[in-house]
Amino acid sequence: MASLIVRSKQNKQKLTKKEAYRGALWNGKDQFAETPTEVMLELVKEFGLLSDVCPRDPQRNGLEEEWQRVSYMNPPYSQMEAWLTKAVVEWKKEKTVVCLLPARTNTNWFHDICIKYASEIRFIRQGIKFKGYKKKSPFPVALCIFKAEDAKYAEVEASPKVGSVDFYEKKKRKIDEVSNEIEV
Protein backbone atom coordinates (compact mmCIF):
# COMPACT_ATOMS: atom_id res chain seq x y z
CA MET A 1 0.00 0.00 0.00
CA ALA A 2 1.31 3.45 -0.86
CA SER A 3 2.34 5.68 1.99
CA LEU A 4 1.31 9.23 2.69
CA ILE A 5 3.28 11.83 4.63
CA VAL A 6 1.24 13.47 7.36
CA ARG A 7 2.88 16.36 9.16
CA SER A 8 1.80 17.92 12.40
CA LYS A 9 3.62 20.25 14.77
CA GLN A 10 3.77 17.60 17.48
CA ASN A 11 4.59 14.57 15.39
CA LYS A 12 6.10 13.85 11.99
CA GLN A 13 5.30 10.36 10.85
CA LYS A 14 4.73 8.34 7.73
CA LEU A 15 1.28 6.77 7.51
CA THR A 16 -0.35 4.44 5.04
CA LYS A 17 -3.40 5.79 3.22
CA LYS A 18 -5.56 3.54 5.38
CA GLU A 19 -4.03 4.94 8.59
CA ALA A 20 -4.40 8.53 7.36
CA TYR A 21 -8.06 7.90 6.47
CA ARG A 22 -8.73 6.30 9.84
CA GLY A 23 -7.03 9.24 11.58
CA ALA A 24 -9.11 11.82 9.75
CA LEU A 25 -12.31 9.93 10.42
CA TRP A 26 -11.85 8.99 14.05
CA ASN A 27 -9.10 11.08 15.61
CA GLY A 28 -10.20 14.39 14.14
CA LYS A 29 -6.59 15.54 13.65
CA ASP A 30 -7.77 19.02 12.61
CA GLN A 31 -10.38 19.88 15.22
CA PHE A 32 -11.20 23.21 13.58
CA ALA A 33 -11.63 22.49 9.86
CA GLU A 34 -13.57 25.42 8.41
CA THR A 35 -16.87 25.01 6.61
CA PRO A 36 -16.68 25.78 2.87
CA THR A 37 -18.10 29.13 1.77
CA GLU A 38 -20.50 27.54 -0.75
CA VAL A 39 -22.03 25.43 2.04
CA MET A 40 -22.45 28.45 4.33
CA LEU A 41 -24.05 30.49 1.54
CA GLU A 42 -26.64 27.77 0.90
CA LEU A 43 -27.40 27.50 4.62
CA VAL A 44 -27.81 31.29 4.94
CA LYS A 45 -30.23 31.25 1.98
CA GLU A 46 -32.35 28.67 3.78
CA PHE A 47 -32.07 29.68 7.44
CA GLY A 48 -31.07 33.35 7.33
CA LEU A 49 -28.18 34.76 9.31
CA LEU A 50 -26.52 32.02 11.35
CA SER A 51 -24.59 32.60 14.56
CA ASP A 52 -21.48 30.37 14.55
CA VAL A 53 -21.35 29.00 18.10
CA CYS A 54 -18.23 26.99 17.39
CA PRO A 55 -15.92 29.23 15.31
CA ARG A 56 -12.34 28.39 14.37
CA ASP A 57 -9.98 29.54 17.12
CA PRO A 58 -12.87 30.64 19.32
CA GLN A 59 -12.44 33.61 21.65
CA ARG A 60 -15.39 32.34 23.65
CA ASN A 61 -16.75 29.00 24.79
CA GLY A 62 -20.02 28.27 23.00
CA LEU A 63 -20.73 25.40 25.39
CA GLU A 64 -21.14 27.92 28.23
CA GLU A 65 -23.08 30.64 26.40
CA GLU A 66 -26.71 31.22 25.55
CA TRP A 67 -27.12 30.73 21.79
CA GLN A 68 -28.90 33.00 19.31
CA ARG A 69 -32.27 32.25 17.74
CA VAL A 70 -30.60 30.51 14.77
CA SER A 71 -27.19 28.92 15.32
CA TYR A 72 -24.69 26.93 13.29
CA MET A 73 -21.92 24.63 14.40
CA ASN A 74 -19.18 22.49 12.90
CA PRO A 75 -17.96 21.15 16.26
CA PRO A 76 -14.58 19.65 17.15
CA TYR A 77 -14.92 15.93 16.48
CA SER A 78 -13.35 15.10 19.84
CA GLN A 79 -16.25 16.79 21.67
CA MET A 80 -19.19 15.75 19.51
CA GLU A 81 -21.44 14.53 22.31
CA ALA A 82 -20.96 17.67 24.44
CA TRP A 83 -21.76 19.99 21.52
CA LEU A 84 -24.80 17.98 20.40
CA THR A 85 -26.11 17.86 23.97
CA LYS A 86 -25.80 21.66 24.12
CA ALA A 87 -27.57 21.89 20.74
CA VAL A 88 -30.54 19.95 22.15
CA VAL A 89 -30.62 22.14 25.29
CA GLU A 90 -30.78 25.28 23.11
CA TRP A 91 -33.27 23.68 20.69
CA LYS A 92 -35.62 22.92 23.59
CA LYS A 93 -35.68 26.70 24.15
CA GLU A 94 -37.26 26.89 20.66
CA LYS A 95 -34.10 27.82 18.78
CA THR A 96 -32.96 26.42 15.44
CA VAL A 97 -29.55 24.73 15.39
CA VAL A 98 -27.84 23.57 12.18
CA CYS A 99 -24.96 21.14 12.72
CA LEU A 100 -22.35 19.96 10.22
CA LEU A 101 -21.15 16.57 11.44
CA PRO A 102 -19.22 13.52 10.37
CA ALA A 103 -21.88 10.94 9.44
CA ARG A 104 -20.82 8.41 12.04
CA THR A 105 -24.06 6.46 12.05
CA ASN A 106 -22.62 3.73 14.27
CA THR A 107 -21.91 6.01 17.24
CA ASN A 108 -23.99 6.40 20.38
CA TRP A 109 -24.24 10.19 19.94
CA PHE A 110 -25.69 9.76 16.44
CA HIS A 111 -28.41 7.39 17.67
CA ASP A 112 -29.07 8.94 21.09
CA ILE A 113 -29.07 12.57 19.99
CA CYS A 114 -29.36 13.02 16.21
CA ILE A 115 -31.91 10.31 15.49
CA LYS A 116 -33.83 10.92 18.71
CA TYR A 117 -34.15 14.72 18.53
CA ALA A 118 -33.25 16.11 15.09
CA SER A 119 -35.94 17.49 12.82
CA GLU A 120 -33.89 16.55 9.76
CA ILE A 121 -30.73 14.68 8.87
CA ARG A 122 -29.35 15.50 5.43
CA PHE A 123 -26.51 13.32 4.23
CA ILE A 124 -24.21 15.34 2.01
CA ARG A 125 -23.78 13.74 -1.37
CA GLN A 126 -20.21 13.78 -2.72
CA GLY A 127 -18.88 15.04 0.64
CA ILE A 128 -17.39 18.50 1.06
CA LYS A 129 -13.99 20.11 0.78
CA PHE A 130 -13.21 22.01 3.96
CA LYS A 131 -11.39 25.35 3.59
CA GLY A 132 -7.65 24.94 3.21
CA TYR A 133 -7.82 21.35 1.97
CA LYS A 134 -7.07 20.20 -1.57
CA LYS A 135 -9.47 17.25 -1.50
CA LYS A 136 -12.90 16.50 -0.13
CA SER A 137 -13.14 14.90 3.30
CA PRO A 138 -12.31 11.18 3.30
CA PHE A 139 -15.43 10.49 5.35
CA PRO A 140 -19.16 11.10 4.88
CA VAL A 141 -20.72 14.21 6.40
CA ALA A 142 -24.27 15.23 7.22
CA LEU A 143 -26.32 18.18 8.36
CA CYS A 144 -28.25 17.50 11.54
CA ILE A 145 -30.94 20.16 11.89
CA PHE A 146 -32.92 20.93 15.02
CA LYS A 147 -35.79 23.24 13.98
CA ALA A 148 -37.26 25.61 16.56
CA GLU A 149 -40.84 24.80 15.56
CA ASP A 150 -40.27 21.11 16.39
CA ALA A 151 -39.02 21.78 19.95
CA LYS A 152 -42.54 21.41 21.35
CA TYR A 153 -42.32 17.72 20.35
CA ALA A 154 -39.01 17.17 22.17
CA GLU A 155 -40.42 14.55 24.52
CA VAL A 156 -42.20 12.62 21.76
CA GLU A 157 -40.28 9.81 20.06
CA ALA A 158 -40.30 10.77 16.40
CA SER A 159 -38.07 9.91 13.51
CA PRO A 160 -36.30 12.77 11.77
CA LYS A 161 -36.86 13.50 8.12
CA VAL A 162 -33.87 11.96 6.33
CA GLY A 163 -32.63 13.05 2.92
CA SER A 164 -29.59 14.15 0.98
CA VAL A 165 -28.19 17.42 -0.30
CA ASP A 166 -25.58 18.08 -2.98
CA PHE A 167 -23.69 21.36 -2.60
CA TYR A 168 -21.72 20.70 -5.78
CA GLU A 169 -24.68 19.78 -8.00
CA LYS A 170 -24.64 23.06 -9.98
CA LYS A 171 -20.92 22.72 -10.63
CA LYS A 172 -21.41 19.09 -11.68
CA ARG A 173 -24.35 20.06 -13.92
CA LYS A 174 -22.17 22.65 -15.70
CA ILE A 175 -19.49 20.01 -16.24
CA ASP A 176 -22.13 17.60 -17.59
CA GLU A 177 -23.45 20.30 -19.95
CA VAL A 178 -19.95 20.94 -21.27
CA SER A 179 -19.39 17.19 -21.67
CA ASN A 180 -22.64 16.87 -23.62
CA GLU A 181 -21.67 19.75 -25.90
CA ILE A 182 -18.30 18.11 -26.56
CA GLU A 183 -19.94 14.79 -27.47
CA VAL A 184 -22.34 16.37 -29.99
N, C-alpha and C positions, 0 to 999 in steps of 0.2 A: 504494500500500500504506500502511496506517495506520502511524503511528509510535508508539513506546513510549519513555517516559523511563526510563532506567536510571541510577541514581545509585550512585556508589561514592566513597569518601573520596579516592582518587587522581584520579579522572576523572569529570567530569559530561559526559555526551554523550547525544545523541538517536539512538536506533537504530530501525531498522525491526523489525517482528516477526520477520522472517526472520533478521536479524542477532542479535537478542536470543536467539532459539532456538539458533542456531549457537554463540553464546557460552556458553550454559548447557551445551550438549552437549559441546563440544570444549575450551573454555578453562577450564571448571570455576571460574567467577568466585567462587563461595563454596566454598572448599576444605573447609569443616567444617560442611556441612549436617547437622543432627542427624536421626537415625533416628526415625520416628514411634513413639510409645508403643505403639500397637496392634500394630505389627510386632514390637517387642521382646517384648511379652507373649506373642505366638504362638511366637516362637523360644524363649523360656524354657520354655514348656509342652513343647516338643518336645525341647530339648537340655539343659534344666536351667540352672543359673546360668552365665551367660556372662561371661567377663572381656573387657572392651572394651580391646583393644590399641591402638586408634586413637581415643581420646576427643577431643571438641571441646576446643580450647585445652589440649593435653596438657602436663602437668608433666614428663613423661618421654618418652623416644623408644622406642616399641614396636619399631622396627626393630633396636634394639641389645639388647633384653632377651630373656630366656627367657620363653616364653608359658606360660600355665596349660594344664591338661588340656583344657579347652573354651574356645575364644576366639571373639570376634566382632570384625569390623571393617567399617567404612564408610570406606574410605581416601580421602585427598585424590586427586582425579582426576589431578592433575599428577604423581603418583608411583605410579601404578597398578602398573607392572611391578615396582618395588622391593618394594611391599607384598605382591603376589601371590607373588613369589619367596620372601620371608620366610615366607609362609603354607605354601608347599610344604616348606621346610626344617623348620618346626615339625611339619607333618603327618607327615613321614617319621620323626619321633620318636614316632609313634603318638599324636598329639593331634588333636582335632577342631577345625576352623576353619570358621566360617560367615562368608561375605563378602557384603556388599551392594554391588553394582557397577552401573555403567551398562552396559547390554547392547550393548556395542560389538562386535558379532560380526565386524566386518571388521578388527579390530586384530590385530597380532601377538601381544600378550599374551593375548588371548582364545583364540586357536588354540594357542599354544605352552604356555600354562599351564593355563587353565581346561579346555579340551577334552582336553588330554593327561593331566592329573592329577586333576581333580575327580571325586568320587564321584557328585555330582548337580549339575545346573544347573536351577534353577527360575525360569522367566521370570515376572515378576510382572504378572498381568493387571490392567488398568486403571491401572497405575503406582502411585506413592505420593505422598503430600503430606508433604514433610519439615517438621519443626517450624519454626514461624516463617514459613511460606509460606502464601499464600492459596489457591494452586492446586497441583495435582499437577505433578510434574516434567514438563518438555516432552520428555523422552526416555525410552525404555524402560529398565527396571531388572531385575536378576536376582539371585538368590541363587546363589552358587557355593559348594558345600559339600564340604569335604575331611573325610571321616569317618575317625577313628582306625583302625577295623577294616579299612579298605581300604589302609592304608599299606604293608602287607606286599606289595602288588601294585604298588608304585610304579614298578618297572622294567618292568612289563608294559604294552604298549600296549593300552589298553581304553577303550571309549567310556563317557562318563558317562551316567547315567540322566538323561534330559531330560524336564521336565514344566512345569506352570504352577501358580501359587498365586494366590489372590485374597483379599487381606486385608480387602477391603471387601464380600465376598459376603454376610455376615450383614446388614449395613446395607442393601445392595441388596435382599436378600430381604424385609426389613421394608417397604421402600418399595414393592416389587412387591405384597406382601400388602395394603397400604393401598390401592394403585391398584386391585387386584381388588375390594376391598370397595366402593370408590367406584363402580365400573362396575356392580355388581350392583343 
